[in-house]
Amino acid sequence: MVQPLQPRASIDVARELRAAGLSWVPARGDHFVVPDRNMDDDVFVLSDMTIEVHDFASGPVIGFNGTTEWALDSLDQHAALWLPTEGQLRILLGATLRRLERTEAAYVVTVVVDAADSEGTAEAPTAPDAYARALLDLVPERLLLAADGAR
């Protein structure tokens, strides 16, 4: 059974997350694109059947097994851009996350930004991008915690 694509960060925001230091340990169900190769609109999902991660001494390689429409057997992980899903972004925010609200113009995420329980908000056109904006703009230390946990 083919699983539907989940709401996920946009490519531009995913690039910002990567540049800010968010590490990706590829896992089944992760969404990604192969940017800058005229394939930005093609979203791939890691699975045990078609696309999977192979660990080699040189680093993780994403394998395209049994794909006849592609002349691509594998791809260095760094050539792929992870598009974290809404659920993955909520997990990254952890206990700082207070709520997600929808206004007429945007999605607004409220997070705790300091030990005094002060709150900050981030907004974006989609819920995943609003969660990502909160990570990038309000609680960037959560990105560093995620990077440390990935090592």
Summary of the structure (lengths in Angstrom):
residues: 151
radius of gyration: 16.5
end to end distance: 32.6
largest distance: 55.8
contacts: 428
relative contact order: 0.20
helix: 29%
strand: 28%
